[in-house]
Amino acid sequence: GLASSTRKTYSSAQRAFLRFCEGAKLMNSRGSLLPAEEWTLCLFATWLADDLKAASIKVYLSAVRALHIEQGFPDPLSGCLRLQRVLKGIKRCQGSSSDKRLPVTSAILRAIYSHLDLSQYDDVMFWAACCLAYFGFLRSSEFTVPNGATFSQALHLSVHDIAADQRVAPSRIQVNIKVSKTDPFRQGCILTLGQGRSPLCPVEAMLNFLELRGGSAGPLFVRSNGVPLTRTYLSERLRRLLSDAGIPGNFSSHSFRIGAATSAALAGVPDHLIQTLGRWSSSAYLTYIRTPRRLLSNLTKSLC
């Protein structure tokens, strides 16, 4: 039989597969989830690729195979040439480069802060974006507008997606993430961010920025020239600032998310809470609804 650790991994993977199929309404020609068709397996592998390496995806697919065999169905992976091509493509895209993106940790955030002029609107905006990205474990697509794209209220983070818990001396903010790579059905989610330790405080940084920005409709992060914050601008500005601070390296807009996870782990934050905060698809069963907001907002201080 399977080792207990393997059974646990397979069980989690099988639940993820069934939730994926149910959410996407991916039934076979007979209107059932099982046996799954090859195209469904291709979609599942592609969905997993945002957070899992090709080797881990193969483990998930092995769990799907085991599920079929347990239910008396034939091996769904047998003869799936399209699925094999998809897996090869995922592996090729992920690559094996040793030039990894570096994490933006709390120490690096302080270096960024010390090299900003917070009497300037663009720097106040940039600092608020950095804090939100870090403390919110955000993907760049969740708070920037793609290069050359037109802002969409339905897709991109807008000023109306930010709410404070109270008008006077708010202790936390809520961020409405409408679309995410691991939320293909656009169910959305609400992030809760509490107060940190100044100047590393997303509540303070965001309120200072909103006071300057005002409440006019449009993208949350917009530069003084009226152009929305893009991933390219964010990454280039980040690298320039850190180079000036004597910290050169392969930093990008994704470095905030990497750094938040790293800092949380070093601070002893439990794995399941890190997965909840980061909204990794491999732990989709952990949602904010099941985690008290007070606990989530208190975690902010652990990242400082």
BELBELCOR-V722780 format. One record per run of one state. SS is the DSSP state (H for helix, E for strand, C for the rest). FROM is the first residue (numbers start at 1). TO is the last residue. If there is no record, write none. Layout:
<<SS;FROM;TO> <SS;FROM;TO>>
This chain:
<<C;1;3> <H;4;24> <C;25;37> <H;38;48> <C;49;53> <H;54;70> <C;71;80> <H;81;94> <C;95;105> <H;106;114> <C;115;120> <H;121;135> <C;136;139> <H;140;142> <C;143;157> <E;158;158> <H;159;161> <E;162;164> <C;165;171> <E;172;177> <C;178;179> <E;180;180> <C;181;182> <E;183;183> <C;184;188> <E;189;194> <C;195;196> <E;197;197> <C;198;199> <E;200;200> <C;201;201> <H;202;213> <C;214;218> <E;219;219> <C;220;221> <E;222;222> <C;223;227> <E;228;228> <C;229;230> <H;231;244> <C;245;254> <H;255;266> <C;267;270> <H;271;278> <C;279;280> <H;281;283> <C;284;287> <H;288;290> <C;291;292> <H;293;303> <C;304;304>>
